[in-house]
Amino acid sequence: MRKNGTAMSDAFESKFEEYLESDAYEKSEGLLFSAVRAAYKAGWRAAGGDFLPALELLPQQSEQMQTN
């Protein structure tokens, strides 16, 4: 196999697709979304934006984080 060849690319794409469909990726994606949303909300408030009520967009993630 060549390092820059199609066989290596196919193996990479296959493993990457497998990861994207995994529970680990779903959890990571949810946590990242929550962190970005919290940072945006803090910036919004700091810039004088209206108070935003606390929303739980990912209640399953919040419950898991509290029990761990």
PDB file of N, CA, C and O in Angstrom:
ATOM      1  N   MET A   1       0.831  -1.187   0.000  1.00  0.00           N
ATOM      2  CA  MET A   1       0.000   0.000   0.000  1.00  0.00           C
ATOM      3  C   MET A   1       0.876   1.251   0.000  1.00  0.00           C
ATOM      4  O   MET A   1       1.899   1.321   0.682  1.00  0.00           O
ATOM      5  N   ARG A   2       0.457   2.201  -0.760  1.00  0.00           N
ATOM      6  CA  ARG A   2       1.148   3.479  -0.753  1.00  0.00           C
ATOM      7  C   ARG A   2       0.578   4.346   0.361  1.00  0.00           C
ATOM      8  O   ARG A   2      -0.621   4.288   0.635  1.00  0.00           O
ATOM      9  N   LYS A   3       1.411   5.141   0.998  1.00  0.00           N
ATOM     10  CA  LYS A   3       0.947   5.987   2.099  1.00  0.00           C
ATOM     11  C   LYS A   3      -0.042   7.041   1.624  1.00  0.00           C
ATOM     12  O   LYS A   3      -0.982   7.376   2.345  1.00  0.00           O
ATOM     13  N   ASN A   4       0.156   7.557   0.443  1.00  0.00           N
ATOM     14  CA  ASN A   4      -0.731   8.593  -0.073  1.00  0.00           C
ATOM     15  C   ASN A   4      -1.735   8.018  -1.067  1.00  0.00           C
ATOM     16  O   ASN A   4      -2.400   8.768  -1.782  1.00  0.00           O
ATOM     17  N   GLY A   5      -1.846   6.717  -1.115  1.00  0.00           N
ATOM     18  CA  GLY A   5      -2.702   6.069  -2.084  1.00  0.00           C
ATOM     19  C   GLY A   5      -4.143   5.959  -1.639  1.00  0.00           C
ATOM     20  O   GLY A   5      -4.501   6.322  -0.519  1.00  0.00           O
ATOM     21  N   THR A   6      -4.944   5.460  -2.525  1.00  0.00           N
ATOM     22  CA  THR A   6      -6.374   5.308  -2.290  1.00  0.00           C
ATOM     23  C   THR A   6      -6.672   4.326  -1.167  1.00  0.00           C
ATOM     24  O   THR A   6      -7.633   4.525  -0.424  1.00  0.00           O
ATOM     25  N   ALA A   7      -5.881   3.280  -1.023  1.00  0.00           N
ATOM     26  CA  ALA A   7      -6.139   2.286   0.013  1.00  0.00           C
ATOM     27  C   ALA A   7      -6.074   2.905   1.403  1.00  0.00           C
ATOM     28  O   ALA A   7      -6.909   2.593   2.252  1.00  0.00           O
ATOM     29  N   MET A   8      -5.110   3.764   1.646  1.00  0.00           N
ATOM     30  CA  MET A   8      -5.016   4.433   2.937  1.00  0.00           C
ATOM     31  C   MET A   8      -6.188   5.387   3.130  1.00  0.00           C
ATOM     32  O   MET A   8      -6.740   5.462   4.227  1.00  0.00           O
ATOM     33  N   SER A   9      -6.573   6.104   2.110  1.00  0.00           N
ATOM     34  CA  SER A   9      -7.695   7.035   2.194  1.00  0.00           C
ATOM     35  C   SER A   9      -8.992   6.289   2.481  1.00  0.00           C
ATOM     36  O   SER A   9      -9.809   6.740   3.282  1.00  0.00           O
ATOM     37  N   ASP A  10      -9.177   5.151   1.828  1.00  0.00           N
ATOM     38  CA  ASP A  10     -10.384   4.361   2.047  1.00  0.00           C
ATOM     39  C   ASP A  10     -10.455   3.849   3.477  1.00  0.00           C
ATOM     40  O   ASP A  10     -11.525   3.856   4.086  1.00  0.00           O
ATOM     41  N   ALA A  11      -9.325   3.405   4.016  1.00  0.00           N
ATOM     42  CA  ALA A  11      -9.292   2.911   5.390  1.00  0.00           C
ATOM     43  C   ALA A  11      -9.599   4.051   6.356  1.00  0.00           C
ATOM     44  O   ALA A  11     -10.362   3.879   7.306  1.00  0.00           O
ATOM     45  N   PHE A  12      -9.004   5.208   6.110  1.00  0.00           N
ATOM     46  CA  PHE A  12      -9.258   6.364   6.967  1.00  0.00           C
ATOM     47  C   PHE A  12     -10.732   6.750   6.932  1.00  0.00           C
ATOM     48  O   PHE A  12     -11.356   6.927   7.978  1.00  0.00           O
ATOM     49  N   GLU A  13     -11.284   6.878   5.739  1.00  0.00           N
ATOM     50  CA  GLU A  13     -12.689   7.276   5.593  1.00  0.00           C
ATOM     51  C   GLU A  13     -13.617   6.270   6.255  1.00  0.00           C
ATOM     52  O   GLU A  13     -14.614   6.652   6.867  1.00  0.00           O
ATOM     53  N   SER A  14     -13.298   5.001   6.137  1.00  0.00           N
ATOM     54  CA  SER A  14     -14.119   3.959   6.742  1.00  0.00           C
ATOM     55  C   SER A  14     -14.116   4.075   8.266  1.00  0.00           C
ATOM     56  O   SER A  14     -15.170   4.026   8.900  1.00  0.00           O
ATOM     57  N   LYS A  15     -12.931   4.226   8.847  1.00  0.00           N
ATOM     58  CA  LYS A  15     -12.816   4.346  10.306  1.00  0.00           C
ATOM     59  C   LYS A  15     -13.437   5.649  10.812  1.00  0.00           C
ATOM     60  O   LYS A  15     -14.061   5.672  11.873  1.00  0.00           O
ATOM     61  N   PHE A  16     -13.266   6.730  10.053  1.00  0.00           N
ATOM     62  CA  PHE A  16     -13.842   8.009  10.446  1.00  0.00           C
ATOM     63  C   PHE A  16     -15.363   7.937  10.421  1.00  0.00           C
ATOM     64  O   PHE A  16     -16.017   8.432  11.339  1.00  0.00           O
ATOM     65  N   GLU A  17     -15.924   7.341   9.411  1.00  0.00           N
ATOM     66  CA  GLU A  17     -17.373   7.164   9.325  1.00  0.00           C
ATOM     67  C   GLU A  17     -17.883   6.311  10.484  1.00  0.00           C
ATOM     68  O   GLU A  17     -18.931   6.603  11.059  1.00  0.00           O
ATOM     69  N   GLU A  18     -17.149   5.269  10.823  1.00  0.00           N
ATOM     70  CA  GLU A  18     -17.504   4.412  11.959  1.00  0.00           C
ATOM     71  C   GLU A  18     -17.532   5.221  13.252  1.00  0.00           C
ATOM     72  O   GLU A  18     -18.435   5.062  14.074  1.00  0.00           O
ATOM     73  N   TYR A  19     -16.536   6.090  13.424  1.00  0.00           N
ATOM     74  CA  TYR A  19     -16.483   6.936  14.620  1.00  0.00           C
ATOM     75  C   TYR A  19     -17.655   7.916  14.650  1.00  0.00           C
ATOM     76  O   TYR A  19     -18.259   8.120  15.703  1.00  0.00           O
ATOM     77  N   LEU A  20     -17.984   8.521  13.510  1.00  0.00           N
ATOM     78  CA  LEU A  20     -19.087   9.486  13.457  1.00  0.00           C
ATOM     79  C   LEU A  20     -20.426   8.852  13.813  1.00  0.00           C
ATOM     80  O   LEU A  20     -21.339   9.553  14.248  1.00  0.00           O
ATOM     81  N   GLU A  21     -20.556   7.570  13.641  1.00  0.00           N
ATOM     82  CA  GLU A  21     -21.793   6.869  13.953  1.00  0.00           C
ATOM     83  C   GLU A  21     -21.789   6.269  15.362  1.00  0.00           C
ATOM     84  O   GLU A  21     -22.750   5.608  15.755  1.00  0.00           O
ATOM     85  N   SER A  22     -20.728   6.494  16.113  1.00  0.00           N
ATOM     86  CA  SER A  22     -20.593   5.887  17.439  1.00  0.00           C
ATOM     87  C   SER A  22     -21.247   6.727  18.528  1.00  0.00           C
ATOM     88  O   SER A  22     -21.496   7.919  18.347  1.00  0.00           O
ATOM     89  N   ASP A  23     -21.521   6.087  19.659  1.00  0.00           N
ATOM     90  CA  ASP A  23     -22.060   6.779  20.827  1.00  0.00           C
ATOM     91  C   ASP A  23     -21.043   7.781  21.379  1.00  0.00           C
ATOM     92  O   ASP A  23     -21.423   8.837  21.885  1.00  0.00           O
ATOM     93  N   ALA A  24     -19.766   7.453  21.284  1.00  0.00           N
ATOM     94  CA  ALA A  24     -18.723   8.355  21.779  1.00  0.00           C
ATOM     95  C   ALA A  24     -18.777   9.687  21.036  1.00  0.00           C
ATOM     96  O   ALA A  24     -18.645  10.745  21.651  1.00  0.00           O
ATOM     97  N   TYR A  25     -18.969   9.643  19.726  1.00  0.00           N
ATOM     98  CA  TYR A  25     -19.061  10.873  18.948  1.00  0.00           C
ATOM     99  C   TYR A  25     -20.315  11.650  19.322  1.00  0.00           C
ATOM    100  O   TYR A  25     -20.260  12.871  19.466  1.00  0.00           O
ATOM    101  N   GLU A  26     -21.427  10.975  19.478  1.00  0.00           N
ATOM    102  CA  GLU A  26     -22.678  11.639  19.841  1.00  0.00           C
ATOM    103  C   GLU A  26     -22.527  12.383  21.167  1.00  0.00           C
ATOM    104  O   GLU A  26     -22.969  13.525  21.298  1.00  0.00           O
ATOM    105  N   LYS A  27     -21.906  11.737  22.140  1.00  0.00           N
ATOM    106  CA  LYS A  27     -21.701  12.364  23.450  1.00  0.00           C
ATOM    107  C   LYS A  27     -20.776  13.573  23.316  1.00  0.00           C
ATOM    108  O   LYS A  27     -21.061  14.634  23.871  1.00  0.00           O
ATOM    109  N   SER A  28     -19.692  13.424  22.600  1.00  0.00           N
ATOM    110  CA  SER A  28     -18.747  14.523  22.407  1.00  0.00           C
ATOM    111  C   SER A  28     -19.404  15.697  21.695  1.00  0.00           C
ATOM    112  O   SER A  28     -19.199  16.851  22.069  1.00  0.00           O
ATOM    113  N   GLU A  29     -20.185  15.403  20.680  1.00  0.00           N
ATOM    114  CA  GLU A  29     -20.864  16.448  19.927  1.00  0.00           C
ATOM    115  C   GLU A  29     -21.835  17.219  20.822  1.00  0.00           C
ATOM    116  O   GLU A  29     -21.911  18.446  20.751  1.00  0.00           O
ATOM    117  N   GLY A  30     -22.570  16.500  21.657  1.00  0.00           N
ATOM    118  CA  GLY A  30     -23.514  17.138  22.567  1.00  0.00           C
ATOM    119  C   GLY A  30     -22.822  18.024  23.584  1.00  0.00           C
ATOM    120  O   GLY A  30     -23.287  19.127  23.869  1.00  0.00           O
ATOM    121  N   LEU A  31     -21.721  17.552  24.129  1.00  0.00           N
ATOM    122  CA  LEU A  31     -20.969  18.340  25.107  1.00  0.00           C
ATOM    123  C   LEU A  31     -20.343  19.578  24.470  1.00  0.00           C
ATOM    124  O   LEU A  31     -20.330  20.652  25.072  1.00  0.00           O
ATOM    125  N   LEU A  32     -19.832  19.427  23.268  1.00  0.00           N
ATOM    126  CA  LEU A  32     -19.251  20.563  22.561  1.00  0.00           C
ATOM    127  C   LEU A  32     -20.321  21.608  22.257  1.00  0.00           C
ATOM    128  O   LEU A  32     -20.085  22.804  22.429  1.00  0.00           O
ATOM    129  N   PHE A  33     -21.489  21.166  21.809  1.00  0.00           N
ATOM    130  CA  PHE A  33     -22.587  22.091  21.541  1.00  0.00           C
ATOM    131  C   PHE A  33     -22.971  22.852  22.805  1.00  0.00           C
ATOM    132  O   PHE A  33     -23.177  24.065  22.760  1.00  0.00           O
ATOM    133  N   SER A  34     -23.069  22.158  23.920  1.00  0.00           N
ATOM    134  CA  SER A  34     -23.426  22.803  25.182  1.00  0.00           C
ATOM    135  C   SER A  34     -22.398  23.843  25.592  1.00  0.00           C
ATOM    136  O   SER A  34     -22.759  24.917  26.071  1.00  0.00           O
ATOM    137  N   ALA A  35     -21.123  23.536  25.409  1.00  0.00           N
ATOM    138  CA  ALA A  35     -20.058  24.480  25.765  1.00  0.00           C
ATOM    139  C   ALA A  35     -20.096  25.714  24.870  1.00  0.00           C
ATOM    140  O   ALA A  35     -19.945  26.834  25.358  1.00  0.00           O
ATOM    141  N   VAL A  36     -20.292  25.527  23.591  1.00  0.00           N
ATOM    142  CA  VAL A  36     -20.356  26.660  22.662  1.00  0.00           C
ATOM    143  C   VAL A  36     -21.565  27.524  22.974  1.00  0.00           C
ATOM    144  O   VAL A  36     -21.474  28.751  22.958  1.00  0.00           O
ATOM    145  N   ARG A  37     -22.689  26.896  23.258  1.00  0.00           N
ATOM    146  CA  ARG A  37     -23.904  27.643  23.571  1.00  0.00           C
ATOM    147  C   ARG A  37     -23.727  28.447  24.861  1.00  0.00           C
ATOM    148  O   ARG A  37     -24.148  29.602  24.927  1.00  0.00           O
ATOM    149  N   ALA A  38     -23.118  27.862  25.872  1.00  0.00           N
ATOM    150  CA  ALA A  38     -22.890  28.561  27.137  1.00  0.00           C
ATOM    151  C   ALA A  38     -21.964  29.762  26.936  1.00  0.00           C
ATOM    152  O   ALA A  38     -22.197  30.824  27.515  1.00  0.00           O
ATOM    153  N   ALA A  39     -20.926  29.607  26.128  1.00  0.00           N
ATOM    154  CA  ALA A  39     -19.998  30.710  25.861  1.00  0.00           C
ATOM    155  C   ALA A  39     -20.705  31.828  25.093  1.00  0.00           C
ATOM    156  O   ALA A  39     -20.503  33.006  25.386  1.00  0.00           O
ATOM    157  N   TYR A  40     -21.518  31.468  24.128  1.00  0.00           N
ATOM    158  CA  TYR A  40     -22.266  32.463  23.361  1.00  0.00           C
ATOM    159  C   TYR A  40     -23.241  33.209  24.265  1.00  0.00           C
ATOM    160  O   TYR A  40     -23.381  34.429  24.177  1.00  0.00           O
ATOM    161  N   LYS A  41     -23.907  32.461  25.130  1.00  0.00           N
ATOM    162  CA  LYS A  41     -24.872  33.059  26.061  1.00  0.00           C
ATOM    163  C   LYS A  41     -24.168  34.042  26.998  1.00  0.00           C
ATOM    164  O   LYS A  41     -24.699  35.120  27.265  1.00  0.00           O
ATOM    165  N   ALA A  42     -22.999  33.692  27.494  1.00  0.00           N
ATOM    166  CA  ALA A  42     -22.240  34.578  28.373  1.00  0.00           C
ATOM    167  C   ALA A  42     -21.830  35.844  27.629  1.00  0.00           C
ATOM    168  O   ALA A  42     -21.916  36.942  28.179  1.00  0.00           O
ATOM    169  N   GLY A  43     -21.391  35.702  26.403  1.00  0.00           N
ATOM    170  CA  GLY A  43     -21.024  36.863  25.586  1.00  0.00           C
ATOM    171  C   GLY A  43     -22.228  37.749  25.301  1.00  0.00           C
ATOM    172  O   GLY A  43     -22.132  38.976  25.329  1.00  0.00           O
ATOM    173  N   TRP A  44     -23.343  37.125  25.032  1.00  0.00           N
ATOM    174  CA  TRP A  44     -24.587  37.853  24.785  1.00  0.00           C
ATOM    175  C   TRP A  44     -24.944  38.723  25.999  1.00  0.00           C
ATOM    176  O   TRP A  44     -25.258  39.906  25.865  1.00  0.00           O
ATOM    177  N   ARG A  45     -24.889  38.114  27.167  1.00  0.00           N
ATOM    178  CA  ARG A  45     -25.204  38.850  28.395  1.00  0.00           C
ATOM    179  C   ARG A  45     -24.183  39.952  28.655  1.00  0.00           C
ATOM    180  O   ARG A  45     -24.555  41.065  29.027  1.00  0.00           O
ATOM    181  N   ALA A  46     -22.913  39.655  28.464  1.00  0.00           N
ATOM    182  CA  ALA A  46     -21.853  40.638  28.702  1.00  0.00           C
ATOM    183  C   ALA A  46     -21.991  41.844  27.773  1.00  0.00           C
ATOM    184  O   ALA A  46     -21.607  42.958  28.131  1.00  0.00           O
ATOM    185  N   ALA A  47     -22.539  41.617  26.588  1.00  0.00           N
ATOM    186  CA  ALA A  47     -22.724  42.702  25.625  1.00  0.00           C
ATOM    187  C   ALA A  47     -24.020  43.464  25.870  1.00  0.00           C
ATOM    188  O   ALA A  47     -24.371  44.359  25.101  1.00  0.00           O
ATOM    189  N   GLY A  48     -24.729  43.112  26.937  1.00  0.00           N
ATOM    190  CA  GLY A  48     -25.951  43.826  27.281  1.00  0.00           C
ATOM    191  C   GLY A  48     -27.205  43.223  26.706  1.00  0.00           C
ATOM    192  O   GLY A  48     -28.253  43.869  26.693  1.00  0.00           O
ATOM    193  N   GLY A  49     -27.121  42.002  26.232  1.00  0.00           N
ATOM    194  CA  GLY A  49     -28.301  41.339  25.688  1.00  0.00           C
ATOM    195  C   GLY A  49     -29.305  41.025  26.772  1.00  0.00           C
ATOM    196  O   GLY A  49     -28.970  40.978  27.956  1.00  0.00           O
ATOM    197  N   ASP A  50     -30.525  40.813  26.362  1.00  0.00           N
ATOM    198  CA  ASP A  50     -31.585  40.463  27.301  1.00  0.00           C
ATOM    199  C   ASP A  50     -31.229  39.192  28.044  1.00  0.00           C
ATOM    200  O   ASP A  50     -30.507  38.335  27.535  1.00  0.00           O
ATOM    201  N   PHE A  51     -31.752  39.084  29.263  1.00  0.00           N
ATOM    202  CA  PHE A  51     -31.560  37.866  30.037  1.00  0.00           C
ATOM    203  C   PHE A  51     -32.227  36.714  29.297  1.00  0.00           C
ATOM    204  O   PHE A  51     -33.374  36.830  28.865  1.00  0.00           O
ATOM    205  N   LEU A  52     -31.524  35.627  29.153  1.00  0.00           N
ATOM    206  CA  LEU A  52     -32.064  34.442  28.490  1.00  0.00           C
ATOM    207  C   LEU A  52     -32.354  33.384  29.531  1.00  0.00           C
ATOM    208  O   LEU A  52     -31.487  33.081  30.350  1.00  0.00           O
ATOM    209  N   PRO A  53     -33.541  32.816  29.524  1.00  0.00           N
ATOM    210  CA  PRO A  53     -33.827  31.751  30.488  1.00  0.00           C
ATOM    211  C   PRO A  53     -32.939  30.546  30.226  1.00  0.00           C
ATOM    212  O   PRO A  53     -32.558  30.272  29.088  1.00  0.00           O
ATOM    213  N   ALA A  54     -32.621  29.840  31.286  1.00  0.00           N
ATOM    214  CA  ALA A  54     -31.800  28.636  31.153  1.00  0.00           C
ATOM    215  C   ALA A  54     -32.603  27.576  30.421  1.00  0.00           C
ATOM    216  O   ALA A  54     -33.701  27.211  30.842  1.00  0.00           O
ATOM    217  N   LEU A  55     -32.055  27.093  29.339  1.00  0.00           N
ATOM    218  CA  LEU A  55     -32.714  26.045  28.563  1.00  0.00           C
ATOM    219  C   LEU A  55     -31.846  24.799  28.591  1.00  0.00           C
ATOM    220  O   LEU A  55     -30.624  24.874  28.456  1.00  0.00           O
ATOM    221  N   GLU A  56     -32.470  23.690  28.763  1.00  0.00           N
ATOM    222  CA  GLU A  56     -31.740  22.426  28.676  1.00  0.00           C
ATOM    223  C   GLU A  56     -32.041  21.820  27.327  1.00  0.00           C
ATOM    224  O   GLU A  56     -33.059  21.153  27.141  1.00  0.00           O
ATOM    225  N   LEU A  57     -31.141  22.058  26.381  1.00  0.00           N
ATOM    226  CA  LEU A  57     -31.341  21.504  25.053  1.00  0.00           C
ATOM    227  C   LEU A  57     -30.963  20.037  24.998  1.00  0.00           C
ATOM    228  O   LEU A  57     -31.457  19.286  24.156  1.00  0.00           O
ATOM    229  N   LEU A  58     -30.086  19.636  25.899  1.00  0.00           N
ATOM    230  CA  LEU A  58     -29.619  18.255  25.919  1.00  0.00           C
ATOM    231  C   LEU A  58     -29.805  17.684  27.319  1.00  0.00           C
ATOM    232  O   LEU A  58     -28.822  17.470  28.028  1.00  0.00           O
ATOM    233  N   PRO A  59     -31.054  17.433  27.734  1.00  0.00           N
ATOM    234  CA  PRO A  59     -31.272  16.983  29.113  1.00  0.00           C
ATOM    235  C   PRO A  59     -30.565  15.678  29.454  1.00  0.00           C
ATOM    236  O   PRO A  59     -30.148  15.493  30.598  1.00  0.00           O
ATOM    237  N   GLN A  60     -30.420  14.774  28.500  1.00  0.00           N
ATOM    238  CA  GLN A  60     -29.750  13.507  28.794  1.00  0.00           C
ATOM    239  C   GLN A  60     -28.296  13.769  29.175  1.00  0.00           C
ATOM    240  O   GLN A  60     -27.776  13.141  30.097  1.00  0.00           O
ATOM    241  N   GLN A  61     -27.635  14.691  28.472  1.00  0.00           N
ATOM    242  CA  GLN A  61     -26.243  14.999  28.758  1.00  0.00           C
ATOM    243  C   GLN A  61     -26.120  15.619  30.149  1.00  0.00           C
ATOM    244  O   GLN A  61     -25.202  15.282  30.898  1.00  0.00           O
ATOM    245  N   SER A  62     -27.029  16.514  30.497  1.00  0.00           N
ATOM    246  CA  SER A  62     -26.985  17.168  31.802  1.00  0.00           C
ATOM    247  C   SER A  62     -27.138  16.157  32.923  1.00  0.00           C
ATOM    248  O   SER A  62     -26.421  16.225  33.921  1.00  0.00           O
ATOM    249  N   GLU A  63     -28.061  15.220  32.772  1.00  0.00           N
ATOM    250  CA  GLU A  63     -28.277  14.198  33.791  1.00  0.00           C
ATOM    251  C   GLU A  63     -27.048  13.312  33.924  1.00  0.00           C
ATOM    252  O   GLU A  63     -26.648  12.973  35.038  1.00  0.00           O
ATOM    253  N   GLN A  64     -26.446  12.933  32.803  1.00  0.00           N
ATOM    254  CA  GLN A  64     -25.258  12.077  32.839  1.00  0.00           C
ATOM    255  C   GLN A  64     -24.106  12.791  33.515  1.00  0.00           C
ATOM    256  O   GLN A  64     -23.360  12.170  34.272  1.00  0.00           O
ATOM    257  N   MET A  65     -23.942  14.080  33.263  1.00  0.00           N
ATOM    258  CA  MET A  65     -22.832  14.827  33.844  1.00  0.00           C
ATOM    259  C   MET A  65     -23.022  14.966  35.350  1.00  0.00           C
ATOM    260  O   MET A  65     -22.038  14.959  36.090  1.00  0.00           O
ATOM    261  N   GLN A  66     -24.272  15.092  35.828  1.00  0.00           N
ATOM    262  CA  GLN A  66     -24.530  15.248  37.243  1.00  0.00           C
ATOM    263  C   GLN A  66     -24.284  13.940  38.005  1.00  0.00           C
ATOM    264  O   GLN A  66     -23.891  13.972  39.171  1.00  0.00           O
ATOM    265  N   THR A  67     -24.509  12.804  37.363  1.00  0.00           N
ATOM    266  CA  THR A  67     -24.344  11.521  38.040  1.00  0.00           C
ATOM    267  C   THR A  67     -22.909  11.044  37.979  1.00  0.00           C
ATOM    268  O   THR A  67     -22.540  10.146  38.737  1.00  0.00           O
ATOM    269  N   ASN A  68     -22.072  11.611  37.101  1.00  0.00           N
ATOM    270  CA  ASN A  68     -20.679  11.166  36.992  1.00  0.00           C
ATOM    271  C   ASN A  68     -19.774  11.959  37.843  1.00  0.00           C
ATOM    272  O   ASN A  68     -18.569  11.709  37.863  1.00  0.00           O
TER     273      ASN A  68
END
